[in-house]
């Protein structure tokens, strides 16, 4: 213990590790000032009656160089006897009473007044803010007798000294200087926000590599309650068990859900205290204790049910492999279990349950931490919460239980979780939808980002924690830490003589002496100063009004900084969400738990005001969680069960659309077989294999002007194509587009031009006619036109020809748009319908038999029918009927492309809202999966067809390897975000001996038609020579 005028040791400046120290001998002089401290401890056995040990300590000083100590220990189940004893004369005391060696019978009575209210033994149901608080109010006195002898007092509480008035500081200027170090500017808060966002994104990118200031741990919580009172669907109803582990107790909760509204659920719960033996035990002992709690609870409630899904709320950082597979990274919060790190928490719990709960079938479905539990329990509002925020306040038992306070609040802190797009999270199998990430943001700052904000008092506080140098952000925000920072601040000022007239009492050296409720009461706008004075009196300190005012200022500064930094962290998470989802104006719900926010209005007002200043474009709704971690983990369990049930039904519906490699190979072989049947003029062939009489491909030498006519569904395009040397401009095209009137589209061939049967035309008198001749006759009827019709082809052949002009290896044409078709160069010897066996001819496969499975015209309709089926099964849209879904053709091909190309469920939800479909994020994920499955099937079927074609070409030419190019056109191939890639991957998989290049065509129907005319004209000239 320091002598008068000396501060405590620099090594541990404001901490008193023990409650007792050796006393000293000295004399008490008349007029001495006396301060005192009261230390009370309780029996450690929670099942016993309250047994309290009270020590009353006096510190009497006659001057700066002397010190007298008095101590009176008192034991008993009630300290009322002690209070009565203090009003007796010393001669009436028993031998164990307050004893001061004195013979002067003229010594006046000494009166000390106390107001004591005791706490009974803590109940199993613990409150975040105790309803009853122990308070001790003291009156200071002066002993005015002289000649008082001394006594040797051993085993007494050590006190720091009063200071010599000659070394007292004036105070206010120094205090204000210290206070300024706690004030954070907007620029500093923006720096914290931006730095945390960067740390979060680095952690998100490298979360499996470690070493980042934000671990960002995937939780595998992918499904959220949908908002309407949780809306339990059939798979979610029934009995659910939750096991929640806190620092002081284990809570077991049984929820019986028989209706959709969780507010009507029946809940039973019980808390089991965690003893010191459990806090520091082995893996087997921990989980055996948890299993025994479950078994005892179920036996006590007397439930007839034997089978339960279980959710476990485990408040420690774990590395998840799945929702019910997670390995402990590190135990904190004063817990230590031998051999626990790296163990699978769910597996160990399940093993213990199987061994110790043999009368029940309990399955561990989900393991989440308390922050995720808070987010999920906040989802009972109209909209799901996407962020969980915890600013922890652990239960404190009042000043009469200081030992317990220190034990249970030693790591009270803060954390945040949020819903991230699954595709942004590396190292996980889930790539659709969202997943909850545990940021573990309490670790932020170890990279030096917060160094400019840390004060000398923060550093002193940090040295006294269990993990000095780590969890920097948490120690600037968490409830325990800000209370201890206030204590150290006061102790420092008292030691320097800037507060309390230089009196540094033992209370200011005791960790845990400040509770969060003390700080909140001191900051009360109406009664704050009075509360401050009473609080200081309880600590045995005589304080002036100015001291009380400075105490308020100190509490306010630390309080404000905590709320402001918490707002900066939350702003970082919000900005990350808005950036990732490309939502410049974000509206979001944040579930918040912890005493700092839930119980102190001033704190959440500061947090919200600061947050609005940092991210003014975001609308944030705070939803109190009120410590319902057990309910939150039940929601995670129920949502997981619902998700699994829905996934099974979705898999059943989509199974016919998903092909294995073996099935694709079988389709490829069937296509080859049908192609050979078609070439052999088999009337039963599903692939018609029509000769086009195009026997030559362009070689690049074609020159001249050629006219091309392109007849579409609604337009007729006339093109002038000039083929020049590439040095002179290459291919030059000009065109004019004309609208086809309905009367022409539906007229006879005598009165109008020939129109094809497809694309909506119904012209009569065309079947069986010579198309070229009909066109020639039509041209001849027009005066002033000299046009020779030399060829007529479809758009597929035109596409091949247009690409062959650029790439001589192009021997295949492919159209994948509103419709689909393919053509290729076949050996003449294989074409039975045409005479001659030399050379090659382009064959139009007309594989339209597969068109309804591949082409964009039909994909939207397939999606619509699948959604109707899932809606009937109540997997989608909560089973609500939608008239729009009953409308044929409501989903165009572009809808599929937009859905699959969307980055996040919010965009899909907005698109579905346009169709009067009210959806959740989970609905959007399912719709996206359906669209992707349908388009994937189309791409793979198309790929199997192309693979059949290239393999046939390779086999025709008896080649070991084939290099070939496919000219391709069509909106589905061009616009869809995944179709082309999946098509190419399928061809490479099924035709490994063929190197296939895909070349996008430039106007195959126009340029290609002109090139066919050029090739035909050039070949005719050659033959005529």
BELWOWO-V311213 format. One record per residue. N is the residue number from 1. RES is the residue in one letter. BURIAL is b if it has 9 or more other ideal C-beta (glycine too) atoms within 8 Angstrom, else e. Layout:
n: (N;N)
res: (RES;RES)
burial: (BURIAL;BURIAL)
//
This chain:
n: (1;2;3;4;5;6;7;8;9;10;11;12;13;14;15;16;17;18;19;20;21;22;23;24;25;26;27;28;29;30;31;32;33;34;35;36;37;38;39;40;41;42;43;44;45;46;47;48;49;50;51;52;53;54;55;56;57;58;59;60;61;62;63;64;65;66;67;68;69;70;71;72;73;74;75;76;77;78;79;80;81;82;83;84;85;86;87;88;89;90;91;92;93;94;95;96;97;98;99;100;101;102;103;104;105;106;107;108;109;110;111;112;113;114;115;116;117;118;119;120;121;122;123;124;125;126;127;128;129;130;131;132;133;134;135;136;137;138;139;140;141;142;143;144;145;146;147;148;149;150;151;152;153;154;155;156;157;158;159;160;161;162;163;164;165;166;167;168;169;170;171;172;173;174;175;176;177;178;179;180;181;182;183;184;185;186;187;188;189;190;191;192;193;194;195;196;197;198;199;200;201;202;203;204;205;206;207;208;209;210;211;212;213;214;215;216;217;218;219;220;221;222;223;224;225;226;227;228;229;230;231;232;233;234;235;236;237;238;239;240;241;242;243;244;245;246;247;248;249;250;251;252;253;254;255;256;257;258;259;260;261;262;263;264;265;266;267;268;269;270;271;272;273;274;275;276;277;278;279;280;281;282;283;284;285;286;287;288;289;290;291;292;293;294;295;296;297;298;299;300;301;302;303;304;305;306;307;308;309;310;311;312;313;314;315;316;317;318;319;320;321;322;323;324;325;326;327;328;329;330;331;332;333;334;335;336;337;338;339;340;341;342;343;344;345;346;347;348;349;350;351;352;353;354;355;356;357;358;359;360;361;362;363;364;365;366;367;368;369;370;371;372;373;374;375;376;377;378;379;380;381;382;383;384;385;386;387;388;389;390;391;392;393;394;395;396;397;398;399;400;401;402;403;404;405;406;407;408;409;410;411;412;413;414;415;416;417;418;419;420;421;422;423;424;425;426;427;428;429;430;431;432;433;434;435;436;437;438;439;440;441;442;443;444;445;446;447;448;449;450;451;452;453;454;455;456;457;458;459;460;461;462;463;464;465;466;467;468;469;470;471;472;473;474;475;476;477;478;479;480;481;482;483;484;485;486;487;488;489;490;491;492;493;494;495;496;497;498;499;500;501;502;503;504;505;506;507;508;509;510;511;512;513;514;515;516;517;518;519;520;521;522;523;524;525;526;527;528;529;530;531;532;533;534;535;536;537;538;539;540;541;542;543;544;545;546;547;548;549;550;551;552;553;554;555;556;557;558;559;560;561;562;563;564;565;566;567;568;569;570;571;572;573;574;575;576;577;578;579;580;581;582;583;584;585;586;587;588;589;590;591;592;593;594;595;596;597;598;599;600;601;602;603;604;605;606;607;608;609;610;611;612;613;614;615;616;617;618;619;620;621;622;623;624;625;626;627;628;629;630;631;632;633;634;635;636;637;638;639;640;641;642;643;644;645;646;647;648;649;650;651;652;653;654;655;656;657;658;659;660;661;662;663;664;665;666;667;668;669;670;671;672;673;674;675;676;677;678;679;680;681;682;683;684;685;686;687;688;689;690;691;692;693;694;695;696;697;698;699;700;701;702;703;704;705;706;707;708;709;710;711;712;713;714;715;716;717;718;719;720;721;722;723;724;725;726;727;728;729;730;731;732;733;734;735;736;737;738;739;740;741;742;743;744;745;746;747;748;749;750;751;752;753;754;755;756;757;758;759;760;761;762;763;764;765;766;767;768;769;770;771;772;773;774;775;776;777;778;779;780;781;782;783;784;785;786;787;788;789;790;791;792;793;794;795;796;797;798;799;800;801;802;803;804;805;806;807;808;809;810;811;812;813;814;815;816;817;818;819;820;821;822;823;824;825;826;827;828;829;830;831;832;833;834;835;836;837;838;839;840;841;842;843;844;845;846;847;848;849;850;851;852;853;854;855;856;857;858;859;860;861;862;863;864;865;866;867;868;869;870;871;872;873;874;875;876;877;878;879;880;881;882;883;884;885;886;887;888;889;890;891;892;893;894;895;896;897;898;899;900;901;902;903;904;905;906;907;908;909;910;911;912;913;914;915;916;917;918;919;920;921;922;923;924;925;926;927;928;929;930;931;932;933;934;935;936;937;938;939;940;941;942;943;944;945;946;947;948;949;950;951;952;953;954;955;956;957;958;959;960;961;962;963;964;965;966;967;968;969;970;971;972;973;974;975;976;977;978;979;980;981;982;983;984;985;986;987;988;989;990;991;992;993;994;995;996;997;998;999;1000;1001;1002;1003;1004;1005;1006;1007;1008;1009;1010;1011;1012;1013;1014;1015;1016;1017;1018;1019;1020;1021;1022;1023;1024;1025)
res: (X;X;X;X;X;X;X;X;X;X;X;X;X;X;X;X;X;X;X;X;X;X;X;X;X;X;X;X;X;X;X;X;X;X;X;X;X;X;X;X;X;X;X;X;X;X;X;X;X;X;X;X;X;X;X;X;X;X;X;X;X;X;X;X;X;X;X;X;X;X;X;X;X;X;X;X;X;X;X;X;X;X;X;X;X;X;X;X;X;X;X;X;X;X;X;X;X;X;X;X;X;X;X;X;X;X;X;X;X;X;X;X;X;X;X;X;X;X;X;X;X;X;X;X;X;X;X;X;X;X;X;X;X;X;X;X;X;X;X;X;X;X;X;X;X;X;X;X;X;X;X;X;X;X;X;X;X;X;X;X;X;X;X;X;X;X;X;X;X;X;X;X;X;X;X;X;X;X;X;X;X;X;X;X;X;X;X;X;X;X;X;X;X;X;X;X;X;X;X;X;X;X;X;X;X;X;X;X;X;X;X;X;X;X;X;X;X;X;X;X;X;X;X;X;X;X;X;X;X;X;X;X;X;X;X;X;X;X;X;X;X;X;X;X;X;X;X;X;X;X;X;X;X;X;X;X;X;X;X;X;X;X;X;X;X;X;X;X;X;X;X;X;X;X;X;X;X;X;X;X;X;X;X;X;X;X;X;X;X;X;X;X;X;X;X;X;X;X;X;X;X;X;X;X;X;X;X;X;X;X;X;X;X;X;X;X;X;X;X;X;X;X;X;X;X;X;X;X;X;X;X;X;X;X;X;X;X;X;X;X;X;X;X;X;X;X;X;X;X;X;X;X;X;X;X;X;X;X;X;X;X;X;X;X;X;X;X;X;X;X;X;X;X;X;X;X;X;X;X;X;X;X;X;X;X;X;X;X;X;X;X;X;X;X;X;X;X;X;X;X;X;X;X;X;X;X;X;X;X;X;X;X;X;X;X;X;X;X;X;X;X;X;X;X;X;X;X;X;X;X;X;X;X;X;X;X;X;X;X;X;X;X;X;X;X;X;X;X;X;X;X;X;X;X;X;X;X;X;X;X;X;X;X;X;X;X;X;X;X;X;X;X;X;X;X;X;X;X;X;X;X;X;X;X;X;X;X;X;X;X;X;X;X;X;X;X;X;X;X;X;X;X;X;X;X;X;X;X;X;X;X;X;X;X;X;X;X;X;X;X;X;X;X;X;X;X;X;X;X;X;X;X;X;X;X;X;X;X;X;X;X;X;X;X;X;X;X;X;X;X;X;X;X;X;X;X;X;X;X;X;X;X;X;X;X;X;X;X;X;X;X;X;X;X;X;X;X;X;X;X;X;X;X;X;X;X;X;X;X;X;X;X;X;X;X;X;X;X;X;X;X;X;X;X;X;X;X;X;X;X;X;X;X;X;X;X;X;X;X;X;X;X;X;X;X;X;X;X;X;X;X;X;X;X;X;X;X;X;X;X;X;X;X;X;X;X;X;X;X;X;X;X;X;X;X;X;X;X;X;X;X;X;X;X;X;X;X;X;X;X;X;X;X;X;X;X;X;X;X;X;X;X;X;X;X;X;X;X;X;X;X;X;X;X;X;X;X;X;X;X;X;X;X;X;X;X;X;X;X;X;X;X;X;X;X;X;X;X;X;X;X;X;X;X;X;X;X;X;X;X;X;X;X;X;X;X;X;X;X;X;X;X;X;X;X;X;X;X;X;X;X;X;X;X;X;X;X;X;X;X;X;X;X;X;X;X;X;X;X;X;X;X;X;X;X;X;X;X;X;X;X;X;X;X;X;X;X;X;X;X;X;X;X;X;X;X;X;X;X;X;X;X;X;X;X;X;X;X;X;X;X;X;X;X;X;X;X;X;X;X;X;X;X;X;X;X;X;X;X;X;X;X;X;X;X;X;X;X;X;X;X;X;X;X;X;X;X;X;X;X;X;X;X;X;X;X;X;X;X;X;X;X;X;X;X;X;X;X;X;X;X;X;X;X;X;X;X;X;X;X;X;X;X;X;X;X;X;X;X;X;X;X;X;X;X;X;X;X;X;X;X;X;X;X;X;X;X;X;X;X;X;X;X;X;X;X;X;X;X;X;X;X;X;X;X;X;X;X;X;X;X;X;X;X;X;X;X;X;X;X;X;X;X;X;X;X;X;X;X;X;X;X;X;X;X;X;X;X;X;X;X;X;X;X;X;X;X;X;X;X;X;X;X;X;X;X;X;X;X;X;X;X;X;X;X;X;X;X;X;X;X;X;X;X;X;X;X;X;X;X;X;X;X;X;X;X;X;X;X;X;X;X;X;X;X;X;X;X;X;X;X;X;X;X;X)
burial: (e;e;e;b;e;e;e;b;e;e;e;b;b;b;e;e;e;e;e;e;e;e;b;e;e;e;b;b;b;e;e;b;b;b;b;b;b;b;b;b;b;b;e;e;e;e;e;e;e;b;b;b;b;b;b;b;b;b;b;b;b;b;e;b;e;b;b;b;b;b;b;b;e;b;e;b;e;e;b;e;b;b;b;e;b;b;e;e;e;b;e;e;b;e;e;e;b;b;b;b;e;b;e;e;e;e;e;e;e;e;e;b;e;b;e;b;e;b;b;e;e;e;e;b;e;b;e;b;e;b;e;e;b;b;b;b;b;b;e;e;e;e;b;e;b;e;e;b;b;b;e;e;b;e;e;b;b;b;b;b;b;b;b;b;e;e;e;b;e;e;b;e;e;b;b;e;e;b;b;e;e;b;b;b;e;e;e;b;b;b;b;b;b;b;b;b;b;e;b;b;b;b;b;b;e;b;b;e;e;e;e;b;b;b;b;b;b;b;b;b;b;b;e;b;b;b;b;e;e;b;b;b;b;e;b;b;b;e;b;b;b;b;b;b;b;b;b;b;b;b;b;b;b;b;b;b;b;e;e;e;b;b;e;e;b;e;b;e;b;b;b;b;e;b;e;e;e;b;b;e;b;e;b;e;b;b;b;b;b;b;b;b;b;b;b;b;b;b;e;e;e;e;e;e;e;e;e;b;b;b;b;b;b;b;b;b;b;b;e;b;e;e;b;b;b;b;b;b;b;e;b;b;b;b;b;e;b;e;e;b;e;e;b;e;b;b;b;b;b;b;b;b;b;e;b;b;b;e;e;b;e;b;e;b;b;b;b;b;b;b;b;b;b;b;b;b;b;b;b;b;b;e;e;b;b;b;b;b;b;b;b;b;b;b;b;b;b;b;b;b;b;b;e;b;b;b;e;b;b;b;b;b;b;b;b;b;b;b;b;b;b;b;e;e;b;e;e;b;e;b;e;e;b;b;b;b;b;b;b;b;b;b;b;b;b;b;e;e;b;b;e;e;b;b;b;e;b;b;b;b;b;b;e;b;b;e;e;e;e;e;b;b;b;b;b;b;b;b;b;b;b;b;b;b;b;b;b;b;b;b;b;b;b;b;b;e;b;b;b;b;b;b;b;b;b;b;b;b;b;b;e;b;b;b;b;b;b;b;b;b;b;b;b;b;e;e;e;b;b;e;b;b;b;b;b;b;b;b;b;b;b;b;b;e;e;e;b;b;b;b;b;b;b;b;b;b;b;b;b;b;b;b;b;b;b;b;b;b;b;b;b;b;b;b;b;b;b;b;e;b;b;e;e;e;e;b;e;b;b;b;b;b;b;b;b;b;b;b;b;b;e;b;b;b;e;b;b;b;e;b;b;e;e;b;b;e;e;b;e;b;b;b;b;b;b;e;e;b;b;b;b;b;b;b;b;b;b;b;b;b;b;b;b;b;b;b;e;e;b;b;e;e;b;b;e;e;e;b;e;e;e;e;e;b;b;e;b;b;b;e;b;b;e;b;b;b;b;b;b;e;e;e;e;e;b;e;b;e;b;e;b;b;e;b;b;e;b;b;e;e;e;b;e;e;e;b;b;b;b;b;b;b;e;e;b;b;b;b;b;b;b;b;b;b;e;e;e;e;e;e;b;e;b;e;b;e;e;e;e;b;e;e;e;b;b;e;b;e;b;e;e;b;e;b;b;e;e;e;e;e;b;e;b;e;e;b;e;e;b;e;e;b;e;b;b;b;e;b;b;e;e;e;e;e;e;e;e;e;b;e;b;e;b;e;b;b;b;b;b;b;b;b;b;b;b;e;b;e;e;b;b;b;b;b;b;b;b;e;b;b;b;b;b;b;b;b;e;b;e;b;b;e;e;b;e;e;e;e;e;e;b;b;b;b;b;b;b;e;e;b;b;e;e;b;b;b;e;b;b;b;b;b;b;b;e;b;b;b;b;b;b;e;b;b;b;b;b;e;e;e;e;b;e;b;b;e;e;e;e;b;b;e;b;e;b;b;b;b;b;b;e;b;b;b;b;b;b;b;b;e;b;b;b;e;b;e;b;e;b;b;b;b;b;b;b;b;b;b;b;b;b;b;b;b;b;b;b;b;b;b;b;b;b;b;b;b;b;b;b;b;b;b;b;b;e;b;e;e;e;e;e;b;e;b;b;b;b;b;b;b;b;b;b;b;e;b;e;b;b;b;e;b;b;b;b;b;b;b;b;b;b;e;e;b;e;b;b;b;b;e;b;e;b;b;b;b;b;b;b;b;b;b;b;b;b;b;b;b;b;b;e;e;e;e;e)
//
